[in-house]
Amino acid sequence: KIIQSLNEVRAGYDYVIVGGGTAGCVLANRLSENPRTKVLVVEAGGRIRLSNAGILATEIPFLGVTLPGTAVDWNFTSTPQAGLDGRIIPYPRGFVLGGSSSIRTDFATDLMTWNRGSNDVWDRWARITHDPGWSSESIQAFYLKNNKIVASADHHDTTGEFVPPAHGHGPVEVSLPGFPTELESRVFNTSKEVGGRFPFTVDLNAGKTIVSNQVDIFNLRSDAALSGFMQSSIGEAKRSSAATAYLGPILNRTNLDVLINTRATKLLPSGLPGGRLLINAVELATNSSGPRHRVTANKEIILCAGTFGSPQLLLLSGIGPKPTLISRGIPSLVDLPSVGQNLTDHVAVANYFLVNSNATFDAILRNSTLLGEDLQEYLREGEGLLVDSPANTQGFARLPSNSPILQQFEDPSAGPLSAHMEYIFINLNSPFIYARHHLQDGFGSFGPLTQPSEGNFLTVLSGVVSPTSRGSVSVASSSTFDDPVIDPALLSTDFDILTMVQAMKDVQTFVSASPWAGFVIGPFGDLANATTDAEKAALARKLAVVFSHPAGTAAMSPVGATWGVVDPDLTVKGVKGLRIVDASVFPAIPESHIQAVVYTVAERAAHLILNN
Ligand SMILES: Cc1cc2nc3c(=O)[nH]c(=O)nc-3n(C[C@H](O)[C@H](O)[C@H](O)COP(=O)(O)OP(=O)(O)OC[C@H]3O[C@@H](n4cnc5c(N)ncnc54)[C@H](O)[C@@H]3O)c2cc1C
């Protein structure tokens, strides 16, 4: 059940899970399957489905534009980013049950994209950690356990649009795009026009995100006249989050308590059995000056507080680089230099094109009355503009094997099945709305630019998915109620900026093909003037933001390694009784969107914990 008061917390549980986010909800579900096992989840944010417009918006697929800085976001920001002309960028993170799988923000970055990661991604993890349990073959059972394909928003026959055995029987609902739009036909016709240069993959989640190693490869469906191929975590026109898929259905278990609006403020040690620090209790508080409460775990404490929250809690508890701890006045218990290091994220730039159409969704984004009508329609009939995410085509590409970039730098990708670059075409998915509002695509406000007051737009996001930039997360004080210091060091390497320039050039090449003739008028704004590589690089630094995929700050490494934070079984090095399960443990960022990878890690973690 959900509990809201520290007085309702039992003195002890078998497992205490810190963070009711994406991974935390998976563990809450799996670890409480046995009714004799008592589980507590502690979540800093609140619950879903409150009578609050902002929280309602967490469920509605299209509303990527309505939750800037709301109560469901931690509202973090980065440090000034030298690679982004010194800009400070917003860093959204879910502050609600379901965590980051439950939120979206005004950057339209949350498209609920569902990517398993190529086989290379997992096989590289197995190589890095020396644990074959992380190989693509081994993790497949845990991937199949977390998701299933459900009907798309328009309930069309999706036979042939995905590979059924590549999808499972788990609680997260994943669907193909519903209603076709004119953008898709242009994307697919471009693929057909250039033929072999643009091979396609029927299902990006069947092991390969790349089908051959050439320049400008977009993984497009050759026969996709009726729908696109981006898979999204949407079911029955609603976001399928860790909260709705894993937690909601089991809240009646009497052995599970979910304490909301409460933070874990510190991990409490209780001795040094066998020379290893034993952590078996957590300190909890509802505000910075309020009383502290202690709760004990008989078996394990599992940190699922995310890429920023988990290292923050380790540091505040004296587990991390000794010099940092000393400088913050925190007594050092375990000197683990890698805590908070290796922060990696995917950087993205929105490429805007002016289009010759009055059918984009720009009008609706400019008009709160129209958006209000659509919300009413969604609530009344479950139909309309808001039923789908605003993007249905996704492409991944490798740099050409003869690219000067690869001659200059070692290939940072996981392997030939993985990409260096990604492209997303932002459009609209509902012919119903098309008929009503004459909308098709538009200006996805993604980054520092706001929507112009007039004009119709196509937005193509280009991203670097194999970045070599590495940043860090740290603490400024000894309190969990102070924000962590987040420095993703975006575009801080030559590889990343050169690859971003290549991605931006690819986008322009692609929309210059004949299917876009008469539709794309030309690049909009600064993109129109950025004709040289140097000008494109400058524009990237001016516009780039993150895809919100931070990872790697408590990375896995082999048993006995002097680097890394957790062993391959996700137990914290040098500590007993403590595991970390969330995106912080990724030893390398996948070359794809990462929520499905988090779910898969969490399913394997549950298996490891229960078989301990
Ligand atoms: C705006 C946005 C858009 C995204 N879009 C996509 C997408 O389209 N596709 C995709 O694949 N991925 C996407 N992602 C990334 C993906 O959602 C995350 O990588 C993933 O959900 C992270 O899961 P996690 O379990 O590591 O952390 P989270 O889900 O963030 O969970 C951490 C939880 O811990 C809680 N917490 C933190 N500190 C404490 C504390 N001290 N005490 C108690 N609780 C605490 C937090 O409130 C949160 O609920 C997006 C992320 C964001 C923010």
The ligand as a MOL file (V3000), in Angstrom:
LIG
                    3D

  0  0  0     0  0            999 V3000
M  V30 BEGIN CTAB
M  V30 COUNTS 53 58 0 0 0
M  V30 BEGIN ATOM
M  V30 1 C 12.2370 14.0860 -19.8130 0
M  V30 2 C 12.7890 12.7190 -20.0560 0
M  V30 3 C 12.5530 12.0860 -21.2620 0
M  V30 4 C 13.0410 10.7980 -21.5170 0
M  V30 5 N 12.7110 10.1740 -22.6880 0
M  V30 6 C 13.0660 8.9010 -22.8740 0
M  V30 7 C 12.6260 8.1800 -24.0300 0
M  V30 8 O 11.8730 8.6770 -24.8780 0
M  V30 9 N 13.0490 6.8950 -24.1800 0
M  V30 10 C 13.8900 6.2960 -23.2780 0
M  V30 11 O 14.2530 5.1370 -23.4910 0
M  V30 12 N 14.3190 6.9660 -22.1940 0
M  V30 13 C 13.9190 8.2330 -21.9650 0
M  V30 14 N 14.3300 8.9080 -20.8460 0
M  V30 15 C 15.3110 8.2550 -19.9570 0
M  V30 16 C 14.6760 7.2470 -19.0040 0
M  V30 17 O 13.3940 7.6750 -18.6140 0
M  V30 18 C 15.5840 7.0860 -17.7950 0
M  V30 19 O 16.8810 6.7670 -18.2160 0
M  V30 20 C 15.1280 6.0220 -16.8270 0
M  V30 21 O 13.7640 6.1670 -16.5460 0
M  V30 22 C 15.9660 6.0930 -15.5710 0
M  V30 23 O 15.5430 5.1200 -14.6490 0
M  V30 24 P 16.2220 5.0260 -13.2170 0
M  V30 25 O 15.5360 3.9280 -12.4960 0
M  V30 26 O 17.6820 4.9820 -13.3790 0
M  V30 27 O 15.9280 6.4370 -12.5150 0
M  V30 28 P 14.5500 7.1840 -12.2550 0
M  V30 29 O 13.4550 6.5790 -13.0440 0
M  V30 30 O 14.8070 8.6330 -12.4310 0
M  V30 31 O 14.2300 6.8700 -10.7350 0
M  V30 32 C 14.9060 7.4360 -9.6430 0
M  V30 33 C 13.8710 7.6300 -8.5320 0
M  V30 34 O 14.5320 7.8390 -7.2910 0
M  V30 35 C 13.8790 8.8850 -6.5920 0
M  V30 36 N 14.8780 9.4370 -5.6680 0
M  V30 37 C 16.0310 10.0890 -5.9760 0
M  V30 38 N 16.7070 10.3910 -4.8700 0
M  V30 39 C 15.9840 9.9210 -3.8160 0
M  V30 40 C 16.1570 9.9230 -2.4050 0
M  V30 41 N 17.2390 10.4840 -1.8310 0
M  V30 42 N 15.2010 9.3530 -1.6370 0
M  V30 43 C 14.1020 8.7760 -2.1980 0
M  V30 44 N 13.8740 8.7590 -3.5280 0
M  V30 45 C 14.8080 9.3150 -4.3230 0
M  V30 46 C 13.4380 9.8270 -7.7000 0
M  V30 47 O 12.4230 10.6930 -7.2780 0
M  V30 48 C 12.9840 8.8350 -8.7650 0
M  V30 49 O 11.6340 8.4600 -8.6090 0
M  V30 50 C 13.8440 10.1670 -20.5480 0
M  V30 51 C 14.0940 10.7990 -19.3200 0
M  V30 52 C 13.5560 12.0580 -19.0620 0
M  V30 53 C 13.7940 12.6930 -17.7230 0
M  V30 END ATOM
M  V30 BEGIN BOND
M  V30 1 1 1 2
M  V30 2 1 2 3
M  V30 3 2 2 52
M  V30 4 2 3 4
M  V30 5 1 4 5
M  V30 6 1 4 50
M  V30 7 2 5 6
M  V30 8 1 6 7
M  V30 9 1 6 13
M  V30 10 2 7 8
M  V30 11 1 7 9
M  V30 12 1 9 10
M  V30 13 2 10 11
M  V30 14 1 10 12
M  V30 15 2 12 13
M  V30 16 1 13 14
M  V30 17 1 14 15
M  V30 18 1 14 50
M  V30 19 1 15 16
M  V30 20 1 16 17
M  V30 21 1 16 18
M  V30 22 1 18 19
M  V30 23 1 18 20
M  V30 24 1 20 21
M  V30 25 1 20 22
M  V30 26 1 22 23
M  V30 27 1 23 24
M  V30 28 2 24 25
M  V30 29 1 24 26
M  V30 30 1 24 27
M  V30 31 1 27 28
M  V30 32 2 28 29
M  V30 33 1 28 30
M  V30 34 1 28 31
M  V30 35 1 31 32
M  V30 36 1 32 33
M  V30 37 1 33 34
M  V30 38 1 33 48
M  V30 39 1 34 35
M  V30 40 1 35 36
M  V30 41 1 35 46
M  V30 42 1 36 37
M  V30 43 1 36 45
M  V30 44 2 37 38
M  V30 45 1 38 39
M  V30 46 1 39 40
M  V30 47 2 39 45
M  V30 48 1 40 41
M  V30 49 2 40 42
M  V30 50 1 42 43
M  V30 51 2 43 44
M  V30 52 1 44 45
M  V30 53 1 46 47
M  V30 54 1 46 48
M  V30 55 1 48 49
M  V30 56 2 50 51
M  V30 57 1 51 52
M  V30 58 1 52 53
M  V30 END BOND
M  V30 END CTAB
M  END
